[in-house]
Each structure stands twice: as structure tokens, then as C-alpha cells.
Amino acid sequence: MDLSNLLKPGAVKVLANVTSKKRLFQDLGEIAHSAYGLDAAQTVDALQERESLGPTGVGHGVALPHARLHGLDHVVGVFLRLEKPLDFDAVDRLPVDLVFALFAPKDSGVEHLKALALVSRTMRDAATCTKLRANADPATLHAILTSAPGVQAA
């Protein structure tokens, strides 16, 4: 498994005016719909349900929201770079500007966990995050993510 299998170029965006976590989840739902054909409302509901269990802001300006959905046959992702950092109730209480959302099949087991570990490893790499923050072109962001160190799962 590698990030190029999880993340379509069309699922990478830069957003300027996200003002709340709810708005962010709506944007994620719309992008997941356009990139993968997922039901936007179901996607938003699943993200909010997962977030109610505990925030997915992992620190250092990174959030990894994720949800399991009916109708998927493999894990897919959406990456957003926010121009204005958003309060996300992250573990370090810092606002978030890099968001990598994962959507997995409802009954996925180890595949979902491997994908989450892969994304987490990639987004923990300080050099990768610096490059992501320095670029505003979605194609460049996709290239950075899919060629980052640690982009292959065990």
C-alpha cells in the first residue's frame, strides 16, 4: 500500500476560508463526492460521528479525520491545506492547517489501520509538512505526498 493508491490528484485541494470544523467536514464530503463518488451527506455524518469519540487533531498543525463508510471497496483519502489555520481541538491545542482525511469500507479491518499508520507516518515527517506548507498548487502537494519518505506501509 502506498499513498498514490489512496489519494487521487483530484482529492488534493487548498482551501482559503474554512471557519469551523463543521464547514471543514462539509468541504471534505464534497471533495470525496467529486473525487470518489461518495455520498457527501453520509461522509459528513460519518466524520462527525467519529470526531465525537475524540478529536483527530494529532498535533503540529495536522489533523487526520477518518471514517468508515458503506459502499467503498478500498481506502481512499482527501488532503487539504488550509490557508488559514483552524481550531481543531488538537492534542497540542495548536490550530490545524494540514488535513488528511481517510475513508475506509465499513467492514475493513487491517487495511484501514495500515492506511492510517501510513498517513500518520507521512504527516509526522517535519520536512514533508514544511514542503506542504510552502506550496499552494494541488498537483505539487499531491507529488509531495506521494513521494514523501515513509509513503509505503509494511
PyMOL commands that place a pseudoatom at each C-alpha (Angstrom):
pseudoatom trace, name=CA, resn=MET, resi=1, chain=A, elem=C, hetatm=0, pos=[0.000, 0.000, 0.000]
pseudoatom trace, name=CA, resn=ASP, resi=2, chain=A, elem=C, hetatm=0, pos=[1.244, 3.479, -0.802]
pseudoatom trace, name=CA, resn=LEU, resi=3, chain=A, elem=C, hetatm=0, pos=[-0.256, 6.943, -0.821]
pseudoatom trace, name=CA, resn=SER, resi=4, chain=A, elem=C, hetatm=0, pos=[-0.608, 7.058, -4.598]
pseudoatom trace, name=CA, resn=ASN, resi=5, chain=A, elem=C, hetatm=0, pos=[-3.157, 4.211, -4.250]
pseudoatom trace, name=CA, resn=LEU, resi=6, chain=A, elem=C, hetatm=0, pos=[-5.110, 6.113, -1.576]
pseudoatom trace, name=CA, resn=LEU, resi=7, chain=A, elem=C, hetatm=0, pos=[-5.045, 9.652, -2.918]
pseudoatom trace, name=CA, resn=LYS, resi=8, chain=A, elem=C, hetatm=0, pos=[-6.239, 10.806, -6.333]
pseudoatom trace, name=CA, resn=PRO, resi=9, chain=A, elem=C, hetatm=0, pos=[-4.788, 14.087, -7.619]
pseudoatom trace, name=CA, resn=GLY, resi=10, chain=A, elem=C, hetatm=0, pos=[-8.358, 15.464, -7.715]
pseudoatom trace, name=CA, resn=ALA, resi=11, chain=A, elem=C, hetatm=0, pos=[-8.700, 14.825, -3.973]
pseudoatom trace, name=CA, resn=VAL, resi=12, chain=A, elem=C, hetatm=0, pos=[-5.981, 17.350, -3.074]
pseudoatom trace, name=CA, resn=LYS, resi=13, chain=A, elem=C, hetatm=0, pos=[-7.123, 20.950, -2.512]
pseudoatom trace, name=CA, resn=VAL, resi=14, chain=A, elem=C, hetatm=0, pos=[-6.096, 24.236, -0.958]
pseudoatom trace, name=CA, resn=LEU, resi=15, chain=A, elem=C, hetatm=0, pos=[-8.925, 25.980, 0.863]
pseudoatom trace, name=CA, resn=ALA, resi=16, chain=A, elem=C, hetatm=0, pos=[-8.930, 29.648, 1.816]
pseudoatom trace, name=CA, resn=ASN, resi=17, chain=A, elem=C, hetatm=0, pos=[-11.926, 30.221, 4.051]
pseudoatom trace, name=CA, resn=VAL, resi=18, chain=A, elem=C, hetatm=0, pos=[-12.695, 27.314, 6.353]
pseudoatom trace, name=CA, resn=THR, resi=19, chain=A, elem=C, hetatm=0, pos=[-14.136, 28.818, 9.520]
pseudoatom trace, name=CA, resn=SER, resi=20, chain=A, elem=C, hetatm=0, pos=[-15.225, 25.768, 11.528]
pseudoatom trace, name=CA, resn=LYS, resi=21, chain=A, elem=C, hetatm=0, pos=[-14.733, 22.041, 11.885]
pseudoatom trace, name=CA, resn=LYS, resi=22, chain=A, elem=C, hetatm=0, pos=[-18.304, 21.541, 10.638]
pseudoatom trace, name=CA, resn=ARG, resi=23, chain=A, elem=C, hetatm=0, pos=[-17.535, 23.535, 7.465]
pseudoatom trace, name=CA, resn=LEU, resi=24, chain=A, elem=C, hetatm=0, pos=[-14.307, 21.561, 7.021]
pseudoatom trace, name=CA, resn=PHE, resi=25, chain=A, elem=C, hetatm=0, pos=[-16.208, 18.267, 7.190]
pseudoatom trace, name=CA, resn=GLN, resi=26, chain=A, elem=C, hetatm=0, pos=[-18.715, 19.587, 4.615]
pseudoatom trace, name=CA, resn=ASP, resi=27, chain=A, elem=C, hetatm=0, pos=[-15.837, 20.502, 2.309]
pseudoatom trace, name=CA, resn=LEU, resi=28, chain=A, elem=C, hetatm=0, pos=[-14.308, 17.046, 2.823]
pseudoatom trace, name=CA, resn=GLY, resi=29, chain=A, elem=C, hetatm=0, pos=[-17.665, 15.453, 1.971]
pseudoatom trace, name=CA, resn=GLU, resi=30, chain=A, elem=C, hetatm=0, pos=[-17.994, 17.499, -1.220]
pseudoatom trace, name=CA, resn=ILE, resi=31, chain=A, elem=C, hetatm=0, pos=[-14.440, 16.705, -2.337]
pseudoatom trace, name=CA, resn=ALA, resi=32, chain=A, elem=C, hetatm=0, pos=[-14.885, 12.984, -1.516]
pseudoatom trace, name=CA, resn=HIS, resi=33, chain=A, elem=C, hetatm=0, pos=[-18.057, 13.059, -3.601]
pseudoatom trace, name=CA, resn=SER, resi=34, chain=A, elem=C, hetatm=0, pos=[-16.406, 14.697, -6.612]
pseudoatom trace, name=CA, resn=ALA, resi=35, chain=A, elem=C, hetatm=0, pos=[-13.201, 12.603, -6.437]
pseudoatom trace, name=CA, resn=TYR, resi=36, chain=A, elem=C, hetatm=0, pos=[-14.628, 9.192, -5.467]
pseudoatom trace, name=CA, resn=GLY, resi=37, chain=A, elem=C, hetatm=0, pos=[-18.401, 9.391, -5.876]
pseudoatom trace, name=CA, resn=LEU, resi=38, chain=A, elem=C, hetatm=0, pos=[-19.045, 9.058, -2.138]
pseudoatom trace, name=CA, resn=ASP, resi=39, chain=A, elem=C, hetatm=0, pos=[-22.324, 10.312, -0.725]
pseudoatom trace, name=CA, resn=ALA, resi=40, chain=A, elem=C, hetatm=0, pos=[-21.414, 13.738, 0.691]
pseudoatom trace, name=CA, resn=ALA, resi=41, chain=A, elem=C, hetatm=0, pos=[-24.026, 13.749, 3.483]
pseudoatom trace, name=CA, resn=GLN, resi=42, chain=A, elem=C, hetatm=0, pos=[-23.112, 10.211, 4.609]
pseudoatom trace, name=CA, resn=THR, resi=43, chain=A, elem=C, hetatm=0, pos=[-19.430, 11.182, 4.571]
pseudoatom trace, name=CA, resn=VAL, resi=44, chain=A, elem=C, hetatm=0, pos=[-20.013, 14.293, 6.711]
pseudoatom trace, name=CA, resn=ASP, resi=45, chain=A, elem=C, hetatm=0, pos=[-22.165, 12.334, 9.174]
pseudoatom trace, name=CA, resn=ALA, resi=46, chain=A, elem=C, hetatm=0, pos=[-19.519, 9.593, 9.484]
pseudoatom trace, name=CA, resn=LEU, resi=47, chain=A, elem=C, hetatm=0, pos=[-16.746, 12.150, 10.074]
pseudoatom trace, name=CA, resn=GLN, resi=48, chain=A, elem=C, hetatm=0, pos=[-18.787, 13.935, 12.748]
pseudoatom trace, name=CA, resn=GLU, resi=49, chain=A, elem=C, hetatm=0, pos=[-19.676, 10.638, 14.421]
pseudoatom trace, name=CA, resn=ARG, resi=50, chain=A, elem=C, hetatm=0, pos=[-16.004, 9.591, 14.557]
pseudoatom trace, name=CA, resn=GLU, resi=51, chain=A, elem=C, hetatm=0, pos=[-14.929, 13.029, 15.791]
pseudoatom trace, name=CA, resn=SER, resi=52, chain=A, elem=C, hetatm=0, pos=[-17.455, 12.812, 18.640]
pseudoatom trace, name=CA, resn=LEU, resi=53, chain=A, elem=C, hetatm=0, pos=[-15.395, 9.899, 20.022]
pseudoatom trace, name=CA, resn=GLY, resi=54, chain=A, elem=C, hetatm=0, pos=[-12.357, 12.178, 20.328]
pseudoatom trace, name=CA, resn=PRO, resi=55, chain=A, elem=C, hetatm=0, pos=[-10.628, 14.811, 18.251]
pseudoatom trace, name=CA, resn=THR, resi=56, chain=A, elem=C, hetatm=0, pos=[-8.450, 13.668, 15.355]
pseudoatom trace, name=CA, resn=GLY, resi=57, chain=A, elem=C, hetatm=0, pos=[-6.097, 16.644, 15.532]
pseudoatom trace, name=CA, resn=VAL, resi=58, chain=A, elem=C, hetatm=0, pos=[-2.795, 14.856, 16.142]
pseudoatom trace, name=CA, resn=GLY, resi=59, chain=A, elem=C, hetatm=0, pos=[-0.630, 17.911, 16.815]
pseudoatom trace, name=CA, resn=HIS, resi=60, chain=A, elem=C, hetatm=0, pos=[1.865, 20.094, 14.976]
pseudoatom trace, name=CA, resn=GLY, resi=61, chain=A, elem=C, hetatm=0, pos=[-0.918, 21.583, 12.822]
pseudoatom trace, name=CA, resn=VAL, resi=62, chain=A, elem=C, hetatm=0, pos=[-2.059, 18.205, 11.460]
pseudoatom trace, name=CA, resn=ALA, resi=63, chain=A, elem=C, hetatm=0, pos=[-5.484, 16.542, 11.610]
pseudoatom trace, name=CA, resn=LEU, resi=64, chain=A, elem=C, hetatm=0, pos=[-6.287, 13.003, 10.447]
pseudoatom trace, name=CA, resn=PRO, resi=65, chain=A, elem=C, hetatm=0, pos=[-10.081, 12.728, 10.411]
pseudoatom trace, name=CA, resn=HIS, resi=66, chain=A, elem=C, hetatm=0, pos=[-11.282, 9.317, 9.292]
pseudoatom trace, name=CA, resn=ALA, resi=67, chain=A, elem=C, hetatm=0, pos=[-14.468, 7.337, 8.938]
pseudoatom trace, name=CA, resn=ARG, resi=68, chain=A, elem=C, hetatm=0, pos=[-15.825, 4.012, 7.754]
pseudoatom trace, name=CA, resn=LEU, resi=69, chain=A, elem=C, hetatm=0, pos=[-18.471, 4.130, 5.048]
pseudoatom trace, name=CA, resn=HIS, resi=70, chain=A, elem=C, hetatm=0, pos=[-20.810, 1.767, 3.245]
pseudoatom trace, name=CA, resn=GLY, resi=71, chain=A, elem=C, hetatm=0, pos=[-20.260, 1.470, -0.482]
pseudoatom trace, name=CA, resn=LEU, resi=72, chain=A, elem=C, hetatm=0, pos=[-16.467, 1.628, -0.528]
pseudoatom trace, name=CA, resn=ASP, resi=73, chain=A, elem=C, hetatm=0, pos=[-14.311, -1.297, -1.626]
pseudoatom trace, name=CA, resn=HIS, resi=74, chain=A, elem=C, hetatm=0, pos=[-10.941, 0.162, -0.589]
pseudoatom trace, name=CA, resn=VAL, resi=75, chain=A, elem=C, hetatm=0, pos=[-9.496, 3.005, 1.495]
pseudoatom trace, name=CA, resn=VAL, resi=76, chain=A, elem=C, hetatm=0, pos=[-9.383, 6.451, -0.144]
pseudoatom trace, name=CA, resn=GLY, resi=77, chain=A, elem=C, hetatm=0, pos=[-8.102, 9.811, 1.044]
pseudoatom trace, name=CA, resn=VAL, resi=78, chain=A, elem=C, hetatm=0, pos=[-8.596, 13.553, 0.728]
pseudoatom trace, name=CA, resn=PHE, resi=79, chain=A, elem=C, hetatm=0, pos=[-5.836, 16.046, 1.541]
pseudoatom trace, name=CA, resn=LEU, resi=80, chain=A, elem=C, hetatm=0, pos=[-6.482, 19.708, 2.318]
pseudoatom trace, name=CA, resn=ARG, resi=81, chain=A, elem=C, hetatm=0, pos=[-4.063, 22.525, 3.003]
pseudoatom trace, name=CA, resn=LEU, resi=82, chain=A, elem=C, hetatm=0, pos=[-5.853, 25.330, 4.800]
pseudoatom trace, name=CA, resn=GLU, resi=83, chain=A, elem=C, hetatm=0, pos=[-4.610, 28.842, 4.098]
pseudoatom trace, name=CA, resn=LYS, resi=84, chain=A, elem=C, hetatm=0, pos=[-5.903, 29.976, 7.480]
pseudoatom trace, name=CA, resn=PRO, resi=85, chain=A, elem=C, hetatm=0, pos=[-5.262, 27.510, 10.351]
pseudoatom trace, name=CA, resn=LEU, resi=86, chain=A, elem=C, hetatm=0, pos=[-8.408, 26.236, 12.073]
pseudoatom trace, name=CA, resn=ASP, resi=87, chain=A, elem=C, hetatm=0, pos=[-9.013, 25.466, 15.740]
pseudoatom trace, name=CA, resn=PHE, resi=88, chain=A, elem=C, hetatm=0, pos=[-9.493, 21.688, 15.755]
pseudoatom trace, name=CA, resn=ASP, resi=89, chain=A, elem=C, hetatm=0, pos=[-9.257, 20.702, 19.442]
pseudoatom trace, name=CA, resn=ALA, resi=90, chain=A, elem=C, hetatm=0, pos=[-5.902, 19.112, 18.630]
pseudoatom trace, name=CA, resn=VAL, resi=91, chain=A, elem=C, hetatm=0, pos=[-3.954, 17.282, 21.332]
pseudoatom trace, name=CA, resn=ASP, resi=92, chain=A, elem=C, hetatm=0, pos=[-1.390, 20.123, 21.485]
pseudoatom trace, name=CA, resn=ARG, resi=93, chain=A, elem=C, hetatm=0, pos=[-4.119, 22.798, 21.243]
pseudoatom trace, name=CA, resn=LEU, resi=94, chain=A, elem=C, hetatm=0, pos=[-2.483, 24.291, 18.143]
pseudoatom trace, name=CA, resn=PRO, resi=95, chain=A, elem=C, hetatm=0, pos=[-4.643, 25.170, 15.117]
pseudoatom trace, name=CA, resn=VAL, resi=96, chain=A, elem=C, hetatm=0, pos=[-4.620, 22.829, 12.129]
pseudoatom trace, name=CA, resn=ASP, resi=97, chain=A, elem=C, hetatm=0, pos=[-3.616, 23.708, 8.570]
pseudoatom trace, name=CA, resn=LEU, resi=98, chain=A, elem=C, hetatm=0, pos=[-2.881, 20.246, 7.112]
pseudoatom trace, name=CA, resn=VAL, resi=99, chain=A, elem=C, hetatm=0, pos=[-5.785, 17.786, 6.947]
pseudoatom trace, name=CA, resn=PHE, resi=100, chain=A, elem=C, hetatm=0, pos=[-5.537, 14.247, 5.586]
pseudoatom trace, name=CA, resn=ALA, resi=101, chain=A, elem=C, hetatm=0, pos=[-8.905, 12.502, 5.752]
pseudoatom trace, name=CA, resn=LEU, resi=102, chain=A, elem=C, hetatm=0, pos=[-9.276, 8.759, 5.205]
pseudoatom trace, name=CA, resn=PHE, resi=103, chain=A, elem=C, hetatm=0, pos=[-12.422, 6.888, 4.248]
pseudoatom trace, name=CA, resn=ALA, resi=104, chain=A, elem=C, hetatm=0, pos=[-12.495, 3.109, 4.612]
pseudoatom trace, name=CA, resn=PRO, resi=105, chain=A, elem=C, hetatm=0, pos=[-15.038, 0.394, 3.850]
pseudoatom trace, name=CA, resn=LYS, resi=106, chain=A, elem=C, hetatm=0, pos=[-17.416, -0.180, 6.765]
pseudoatom trace, name=CA, resn=ASP, resi=107, chain=A, elem=C, hetatm=0, pos=[-16.077, -3.702, 7.353]
pseudoatom trace, name=CA, resn=SER, resi=108, chain=A, elem=C, hetatm=0, pos=[-12.387, -3.014, 6.684]
pseudoatom trace, name=CA, resn=GLY, resi=109, chain=A, elem=C, hetatm=0, pos=[-10.008, -4.212, 9.322]
pseudoatom trace, name=CA, resn=VAL, resi=110, chain=A, elem=C, hetatm=0, pos=[-6.265, -4.235, 8.853]
pseudoatom trace, name=CA, resn=GLU, resi=111, chain=A, elem=C, hetatm=0, pos=[-6.370, -2.259, 5.567]
pseudoatom trace, name=CA, resn=HIS, resi=112, chain=A, elem=C, hetatm=0, pos=[-7.880, 0.751, 7.367]
pseudoatom trace, name=CA, resn=LEU, resi=113, chain=A, elem=C, hetatm=0, pos=[-5.283, 0.534, 10.157]
pseudoatom trace, name=CA, resn=LYS, resi=114, chain=A, elem=C, hetatm=0, pos=[-2.385, 0.217, 7.702]
pseudoatom trace, name=CA, resn=ALA, resi=115, chain=A, elem=C, hetatm=0, pos=[-3.624, 3.231, 5.753]
pseudoatom trace, name=CA, resn=LEU, resi=116, chain=A, elem=C, hetatm=0, pos=[-3.999, 5.276, 8.939]
pseudoatom trace, name=CA, resn=ALA, resi=117, chain=A, elem=C, hetatm=0, pos=[-0.492, 4.294, 10.061]
pseudoatom trace, name=CA, resn=LEU, resi=118, chain=A, elem=C, hetatm=0, pos=[0.927, 5.193, 6.639]
pseudoatom trace, name=CA, resn=VAL, resi=119, chain=A, elem=C, hetatm=0, pos=[-0.723, 8.615, 6.613]
pseudoatom trace, name=CA, resn=SER, resi=120, chain=A, elem=C, hetatm=0, pos=[0.263, 9.255, 10.225]
pseudoatom trace, name=CA, resn=ARG, resi=121, chain=A, elem=C, hetatm=0, pos=[3.902, 8.374, 9.477]
pseudoatom trace, name=CA, resn=THR, resi=122, chain=A, elem=C, hetatm=0, pos=[3.913, 10.623, 6.418]
pseudoatom trace, name=CA, resn=MET, resi=123, chain=A, elem=C, hetatm=0, pos=[2.331, 13.566, 8.245]
pseudoatom trace, name=CA, resn=ARG, resi=124, chain=A, elem=C, hetatm=0, pos=[4.741, 13.213, 11.198]
pseudoatom trace, name=CA, resn=ASP, resi=125, chain=A, elem=C, hetatm=0, pos=[7.675, 13.907, 8.880]
pseudoatom trace, name=CA, resn=ALA, resi=126, chain=A, elem=C, hetatm=0, pos=[8.644, 17.546, 9.560]
pseudoatom trace, name=CA, resn=ALA, resi=127, chain=A, elem=C, hetatm=0, pos=[10.315, 18.021, 6.159]
pseudoatom trace, name=CA, resn=THR, resi=128, chain=A, elem=C, hetatm=0, pos=[7.210, 16.783, 4.347]
pseudoatom trace, name=CA, resn=CYS, resi=129, chain=A, elem=C, hetatm=0, pos=[4.960, 19.145, 6.337]
pseudoatom trace, name=CA, resn=THR, resi=130, chain=A, elem=C, hetatm=0, pos=[7.300, 22.076, 5.644]
pseudoatom trace, name=CA, resn=LYS, resi=131, chain=A, elem=C, hetatm=0, pos=[7.094, 21.366, 1.893]
pseudoatom trace, name=CA, resn=LEU, resi=132, chain=A, elem=C, hetatm=0, pos=[3.307, 21.047, 2.061]
pseudoatom trace, name=CA, resn=ARG, resi=133, chain=A, elem=C, hetatm=0, pos=[3.005, 24.390, 3.860]
pseudoatom trace, name=CA, resn=ALA, resi=134, chain=A, elem=C, hetatm=0, pos=[5.292, 26.084, 1.313]
pseudoatom trace, name=CA, resn=ASN, resi=135, chain=A, elem=C, hetatm=0, pos=[3.202, 25.112, -1.730]
pseudoatom trace, name=CA, resn=ALA, resi=136, chain=A, elem=C, hetatm=0, pos=[-0.276, 26.099, -2.846]
pseudoatom trace, name=CA, resn=ASP, resi=137, chain=A, elem=C, hetatm=0, pos=[-0.562, 24.098, -6.073]
pseudoatom trace, name=CA, resn=PRO, resi=138, chain=A, elem=C, hetatm=0, pos=[-2.661, 20.929, -5.634]
pseudoatom trace, name=CA, resn=ALA, resi=139, chain=A, elem=C, hetatm=0, pos=[-0.587, 18.977, -8.198]
pseudoatom trace, name=CA, resn=THR, resi=140, chain=A, elem=C, hetatm=0, pos=[2.604, 19.866, -6.317]
pseudoatom trace, name=CA, resn=LEU, resi=141, chain=A, elem=C, hetatm=0, pos=[1.000, 18.896, -2.997]
pseudoatom trace, name=CA, resn=HIS, resi=142, chain=A, elem=C, hetatm=0, pos=[-0.031, 15.529, -4.456]
pseudoatom trace, name=CA, resn=ALA, resi=143, chain=A, elem=C, hetatm=0, pos=[3.504, 14.949, -5.737]
pseudoatom trace, name=CA, resn=ILE, resi=144, chain=A, elem=C, hetatm=0, pos=[4.991, 15.828, -2.336]
pseudoatom trace, name=CA, resn=LEU, resi=145, chain=A, elem=C, hetatm=0, pos=[2.638, 13.429, -0.551]
pseudoatom trace, name=CA, resn=THR, resi=146, chain=A, elem=C, hetatm=0, pos=[3.093, 10.517, -2.938]
pseudoatom trace, name=CA, resn=SER, resi=147, chain=A, elem=C, hetatm=0, pos=[6.893, 10.789, -2.930]
pseudoatom trace, name=CA, resn=ALA, resi=148, chain=A, elem=C, hetatm=0, pos=[7.360, 11.517, 0.806]
pseudoatom trace, name=CA, resn=PRO, resi=149, chain=A, elem=C, hetatm=0, pos=[9.601, 9.305, 2.952]
pseudoatom trace, name=CA, resn=GLY, resi=150, chain=A, elem=C, hetatm=0, pos=[7.580, 6.577, 4.594]
pseudoatom trace, name=CA, resn=VAL, resi=151, chain=A, elem=C, hetatm=0, pos=[4.858, 6.518, 1.938]
pseudoatom trace, name=CA, resn=GLN, resi=152, chain=A, elem=C, hetatm=0, pos=[4.885, 2.728, 1.843]
pseudoatom trace, name=CA, resn=ALA, resi=153, chain=A, elem=C, hetatm=0, pos=[3.228, 0.654, 4.520]
pseudoatom trace, name=CA, resn=ALA, resi=154, chain=A, elem=C, hetatm=0, pos=[4.713, -2.540, 5.886]
for i in range(1, 154): cmd.bond("trace and resi %d" % i, "trace and resi %d" % (i + 1))
show_as sticks, trace
zoom trace
